[in-house]
């Protein structure tokens, strides 16, 4: 039973008792399951992973709980072992379905609904190392909005049968009324569509999920992903940053150097802040950075720009000590103001379904991701082949890359004018 563990679920309400969860790892899978038992944290022994059998509590009940936990452990491993003997590896969904049948929680005895599926979907991914924290946050954000929506309809939870043709427009309007941007509303709806499709493929929820109305396209719902113009720093602006004398401000000096490493490598914040001498090597006499990206795990190989080489040498072969993304974003705005990057920049987007325009000073919009966007845009403008840039940025299609870079129609016309076709 070495792979079966029990722990208390994090409390999210006023109830002092907390649910005991089963946690099982097998063949690269991680499985979470509710035991249906709840105890006060004082009753729980986290080291032994069992209920305390002491006079202070009901010893008889504690023993019953612990026997139930031991029985669950044996059952889980028995089910998995039987499947292994058949030359198969049971999936987490199948394991959950078998346990539910044994416990009398089958779909015939209890319809669990859309919210139950989303909760289990999140728990399963939260327990698996295959899924990134960022992707799980997307599902949690949707679940939060869906909970708010249900409350607005005076419902505690939503069932699959609540997903009617009218539901989609109602949800869209609800999200608009929260003052969310068009892209955020689009993201929430497409995430829900992803969950509904996953539910229909689920062994346990599939039959119930088919009761949901045919999922429409976002265009039919009246929501579209819009291209929002974002800033980048051109080569002159980056050179100006590099040449700035910040010797009297160590904080901004480090932030400037970190930003420039990102702007000349195209790496994300999570990657350019952890470059190490071991990542630097030579290929055919050329110095390059070879690093496995944190977000996707893909390896990228990047030529080292002279600015990057000088900055790394300044700090002994690695970037200056990093800070949090949030704090660096704040300092970058201060740095941009110091560099007098105060030209007006108009941001136009839909908020709550209505198009709005706001004017900012350029330095107010600088963030860590501006570095990566600057790399992609500047290399494109300098004539580096698109596919070569995509090898570094990780864009899968040229269309997605072209949406990412920030080249105005005027800049594009100038680039075309330099082509031999127009000479």
C-alpha positions, 0 to 999 in steps of 0.5 A: 500500500506504499503508493496509497496515501490519505490527507485532508482536503483544504478547507474552503468554508465555515465547516470545521470538518474536512473531507479525507481524500485518497491519493494514489500514484501508479504507472505514472498516473496520479489519482485523487478520490473522495473517501466520503469521510470527514473529520476535524483536523485535530482528529487527523494524524498526518504522519500515520494518515489515519484518524486518531484513536484516543479517548478525546474522540469517539474511539469506536467511530475512529476505528470504523473510519480507519478500517474504511481507509484500509479497505479502500487502500486494499480495493484500489490496489486490487483493482489496479493489480487485476487490470495489470494481470490482464496486460492493461493499465487502468485509467484514472476515470475507469478506476474512479468508476469502479470505486463508485460502483463498489461504493454505490456511487454509480451514475445510476444511483446518483447524477453528479452534474456538470459542476461535479465533473469540473471539480474532478477534472481540476482535481485530476489535473492538479494531481498530475505532473503532466499539467502545468499550474498555469493551465489548471488556473484557467479551469479554476477561473472558469469554475469560479465564474460558473459558480457566480453565474449559477448564483445569479440564476438562484441555483446552487449548481449546474447540471448538463441539462442546463446547457441549452441554446439560451444558456450560451447567450445568457452566460456571455451577457453575464460575463460582459456585465462583469466588465470582462474584456472580449478576449477574457469572455472568449477564453471563458467560453472556449474553456467551457467548451473544452470541458464539455467535450472532455465530459462527453469522452469520460467513461463515468460522465459521458452518458450524462454529458450528452444531455448538454445542448450541441456546443455552438461556435463562439461566432454563433454566440457573438464572441470573437477573439480580437487582436489587441495592439501591444507595445514592443521596443524597437532596436533604437529604444533597446540600444538607448536602454543598454547605453543608460548609465544606471550605476547609481541605481542598482535596482533598475540596473539589474532590471534593465539587464534582465529585460535586455537578456529577454529582448535579445533571446526571445525567452520567457521571464521564467527562462531568461531569469535562470540562464546558467553557464551550463546553458552556454555552449559552442556550435561550429565556433558560435556561442549559443544558449541551449535551454529547455523551456519551462513552460513547454519543455521544448529545447531551444538554441539561441545565438548569443547577441553581443549585448547578452554576452556583455551582460552575462559577463558583467554578472559572472556568466549568468543573469543578475539575481531575479525578482518576482514577475510582478515586482519586475513589471512595476520596476520596468515602468519606472525604468521606462519613465526614466528612459523617457519612453512617454509617447502616447499609445492608444489601446482599443478593445472591447470591454463588456461587449462595448469597444473602448479606447484608452491612451497610455504613455508607452512606459506604462505598458512595459512588462516582462513579456514586452521583451519577448515580443520585442525579440520576435518583432525586431528579428522579423523586421531585420529580415530573419526568416519567420520559421527560424524565429518560430524555432525560438518563440515556439509558435506552431503556425506562421499565422499565430506568429504573425498575430503575435508580432507588432508590425504596423501597416506602415512598417510593413509597407516600408519592409516591402518597399525594400524588397527587390520586387519594388525596385 
